[in-house]
Amino acid sequence: MIFSFGLILLIGFLVGFLLNKIKIPGLVGMIVIGLIFGPYCLNLIDSKILEISSELRQIALIIILTRSGLNLDLNKLKQIGRPAILMCFLPATFEIIGVALASYFLLDLTITESLLLGSVLGAVSPAVVSPRMIKYIDTVKNEHNVPEIVLAGSSADDIYTIILFYAFLGLAKTNNFDYMSILNIPSSIFLGILFGIIVGLLLAYIIKKTNLKTIYYVLIILSISFLMIGVENFLKPYIQVSSLLGIMVIGMIILTINKDKAKEISNNYNSIWTFFEILLFVLVGATIDFSYAIENSLMSVIVIIIGLSFRTIGVLLCLFKTNLNFKEQIFAVISYLPKATVQASIGGIALSEGLSCGSIVLTVSVLAILITAPLGAILIDNLGKKLLTSSQL
């Protein structure tokens, strides 16, 4: 197991580093390394790591969302207003509808199975998008705060689609729609925000009244984030609380109260992310059975394209009648393309639950990762600065 960790980190780093040097996102190489070293090819990754890969990916997601919160200025989001709110759910809703319609007619799935597949594909990848938006927030002066809009929306839309996924999963398993699952969406969001505000204010007070090394604050925040996930799991039979949303809100509260310290904490999280980025994308690659993924690939790719087309319409509707110019709207569209973390985490659940649609859900999820993660990363990296710095058409 220790050897496998060393292999993943060393080879993943070297390949990622070399690809970055030639202007190709390093995550592309990390996914390929996972494919090669994974159980469906050379089988060099210890099975014990694969058994805990979902937990490792969740830790990576916690780090991503904390970094997002530490770089999301509440005052800017208030100024942005309507578009920032709509981007949290409208593009995902449109993609779910588009995928559901396409898969119903092209993949011979039932309406419930089609909605289940739509909810898997509906999430954008924070692992691809968030680090890039944070980079542009730090390096590009964009008067319309487009990176902030994308960062807030992409982080929240994951939470929205995951809640919908479990509602549709319950329906597919029992053929009995649980309306409470849908009602849990607004309550989960509200309680998650409230949870984050309370914890964030407490942490901001601790930071203000103490003078510890920044790494100690990072340790405290990270530990509390893990505890919040545990609290959510404990409360799940009784009430839904989105701890992931709460974790992001904590960072936003700290940034609002103490910008200088929030920047220092964010820089430390950046260092932690360097480690987890390699681990995350190699493990995502390791979950992919490429030979299996190419089965039914033509129709699956068509479904993915239709879903992304619907998502694009949703993004443009969110930005309709705003002061964003055409290039900035295009940047928002391409930033909402990548799939990776969520699809890797939940794409195989339908199959593990014994649902008849499980194989095709996994296939489409895998293809979505292989197509959109590298494509989205390349487009954001190579076009972002040009699209954000021009105020003209």
BELURCOR-V858762 format. One record per backbone hydrogen bond with DSSP energy under -1.0 kcal/mol. CO is the residue of the C=O (numbers start at 0). NH is the residue of the N-H. Records with the same first field share a line. If there is no record, write none. Layout:
CO = NH + NH
This chain:
0 = 4
1 = 5
2 = 6
3 = 7
4 = 8
5 = 9
6 = 10
7 = 11
8 = 12
9 = 13
10 = 14
11 = 15
12 = 16
13 = 17
14 = 18
15 = 19
16 = 20
18 = 23
19 = 22
24 = 27
25 = 29
26 = 30
27 = 31
28 = 32
29 = 33
30 = 34
31 = 35
32 = 36
33 = 37
35 = 41
36 = 43 + 44
37 = 40 + 42
45 = 48 + 49
46 = 50
51 = 55
52 = 56
53 = 57
54 = 58
55 = 59
56 = 60
57 = 61
58 = 62
59 = 63
60 = 64
61 = 65
62 = 66
63 = 67
64 = 68
65 = 69
67 = 70
68 = 71
72 = 76
73 = 77
74 = 78
75 = 79
76 = 80
80 = 84
81 = 85
82 = 86
84 = 87
85 = 88 + 89
88 = 92
89 = 93
90 = 94
91 = 95
92 = 96
93 = 97
94 = 98
95 = 99
96 = 100
97 = 101
98 = 102
99 = 103
100 = 104
101 = 105
102 = 106 + 108
109 = 113
110 = 114
111 = 115
112 = 116
113 = 117
114 = 118
115 = 119
116 = 120
117 = 121
124 = 128
125 = 129
128 = 132
129 = 133
130 = 134
131 = 135
132 = 136
133 = 137
134 = 138
135 = 139
139 = 141
141 = 144
144 = 148
145 = 149
146 = 150
147 = 151
148 = 152
149 = 153
150 = 154
151 = 155
152 = 156
155 = 159
156 = 160
157 = 161
158 = 162
159 = 163
160 = 164
161 = 165
162 = 166
163 = 167
164 = 168
165 = 169
166 = 170
167 = 171
168 = 172
169 = 173
170 = 174
176 = 178
177 = 180
178 = 182
179 = 183
181 = 184
182 = 186
183 = 187
184 = 188
185 = 189
186 = 190
187 = 191 + 241
188 = 192
189 = 193
190 = 194
191 = 195
192 = 196
193 = 197
194 = 198
195 = 199
196 = 200
197 = 201
198 = 202
199 = 203
200 = 204
201 = 205
202 = 206
203 = 207
204 = 208
205 = 209
212 = 215 + 216
213 = 217
214 = 218
215 = 219
216 = 220
217 = 221
218 = 222
219 = 223
220 = 224
221 = 225
222 = 226
223 = 227
224 = 228
225 = 229
226 = 230
227 = 231
228 = 232
229 = 233
230 = 234
231 = 235
234 = 237 + 238
240 = 242
241 = 245
242 = 246
243 = 247
244 = 248
245 = 249
246 = 250
247 = 251
248 = 252
249 = 253
250 = 254
251 = 255
252 = 256
253 = 257
257 = 261
258 = 262
259 = 263
260 = 264
261 = 265
262 = 266
263 = 267
264 = 268
265 = 269
266 = 270
267 = 271
268 = 272
269 = 273
271 = 275
272 = 276
274 = 278
275 = 279
276 = 280
277 = 281
278 = 282
279 = 283
280 = 284
281 = 285
284 = 287
288 = 292
289 = 293
291 = 294
293 = 296
295 = 299
296 = 300
297 = 301
298 = 302
299 = 303
300 = 304
301 = 305
302 = 306
303 = 307
304 = 308
305 = 309
306 = 310
307 = 311
308 = 312
309 = 313
310 = 314
311 = 315
312 = 316
313 = 317
314 = 318
318 = 321
324 = 328
325 = 329
326 = 330
327 = 331
328 = 332
329 = 333
330 = 334
333 = 336
337 = 124
339 = 343
340 = 344
341 = 345
342 = 346
345 = 348
347 = 351
348 = 352
349 = 354
350 = 353
354 = 357
356 = 360
357 = 361
358 = 362
359 = 363
360 = 364
361 = 365
362 = 366
363 = 367
364 = 368
365 = 369
366 = 370
367 = 371
368 = 372
370 = 374
371 = 375
372 = 376
373 = 377
374 = 378
375 = 379
376 = 380
377 = 381
378 = 382
379 = 383
382 = 386
383 = 387
384 = 388
